[in-house]
């Protein structure tokens, strides 16, 4: 089995009632993977991973949460196709 060394930056967001468009500021891209998490319900934490190579050259992106459909998307829209939404499964893939 190959082992890889990746630098992961995790950002935890707080969603507030009525404000479901949140800026995710990562500053410099000095990491390999950006993990964004937020608590949707008291017992449900959602996590998304994006490769730094897929992020724009700016210092931030936006997370857009639709409370009616529970759909999460990101702006700019180009990165929506490069998101891993089951981060726990990815990080714990060797557990049985």
N, C-alpha and C positions, 0 to 999 in steps of 0.2 A: 504494500500500500504506500502511495506517495503521501508525503506531508507537505503542506504549504504554510507559509508564514504570511498572514495578511494582517494589515492594520485596520481595525474596525472602529468607526466612530459611531456612537449611539446617541441619539437625541430623543428625549422624552418630551412630548407635547401635552399641554393641557387644553382640552376642548371646552369651551364655555357655551352655555345655552345661547343660541342665536348667532354665535360667531364660529362658523364651521370652515372658514377659509383661513388657514394658518401659514405664516411664513416659517420656513425651515432654514435657519441661517447656519451654514456650515463653515463659513469663512474660507480659509485656504483649503485646497484639495490635497491635504497631507495625509491621506488615508486611502485605503483600497476599496472599502465597502462602507457605505453609509446606511445605518439601521435607524429607522424612524419608528417610534412607538407612541401609542396613545391609548388611554383607557376609554373604551366605548361605553361600557357598563361597569358596575362595581366589580364584577367577576370576569370581565372580558378585556384583555389587553391585546391590541392588534399591533403587529410588527411588519415592517416592509423593509426590504434590503435593495439598495441600488448601487451598482458599481460606480466608482468615482469617474471612470472613463465615460459613463453615460450622462454625467451631470454637466450642466452648462458652465461656461467659464466665469459666470457671475458668482457671488458668494452665497446665493440662496435659491431655493425653489419654493413653491407653494403646495401645501396639501389641501385638498378640497374634499370635505366629507358631506355627503347627502344624508341627513338624519332620517329621511323617509325610506330610502332604499338601502341605506347603510353602505352605499358604494363609495369607495375612496379613489380619487384620481389626483394627478399631480400636474402642475404647470411649471414649465412648458410641457405641452402634451406629448412631445417626442419621447420623453422618458417613461411614459406609461407602458410601453411595450417591453421595457427592460427591468421590470420590478419583480422581485421574488416576494410573494406575499405569505408564504408558509416558512418563515424564518426559523421557527423552532424545529421544524422537521429537517431543515437544511443543516442546522448546527448540531442536531442530535441524531444524524442519519445512521451512525454506527451503533446506536442502542437497540436492544431487542426487547 
